[in-house]
């Protein structure tokens, strides 16, 4: 009986992963909307009632400040962060960049130089 329960759990876990889709994320400087390259980006779906919380994805932006992540389909809200040397993430910018092909934009502000 114990072996049957283990097999059923494995089948359910494998089948509950769901379809994934490619999401183009862009990281930009909030003051000039210039791309931020080599930023580490992480997105995680917010799914508190999902029986098996689906995995998010992470990656590093290219020279255009873009990275494509593989995320579960049909989720509306995500936890997100971006980290880059010399920058801090801005969660609620006053001005917003146009997406122009990106599905998700994260904003960074250059850190003040140390004196």
ABEGO torsion letter per residue (X at the ends): XAAAAAAAAAAAAAAAAEBBBBBBBBBBBAAAGBBBBGBBBBBBBBBAABABBBBBBBBBBBAAGBBBBBBBBGBABBBBBBBBBGBBBBABBABBBBAGGBABBBBBBBBBBBX
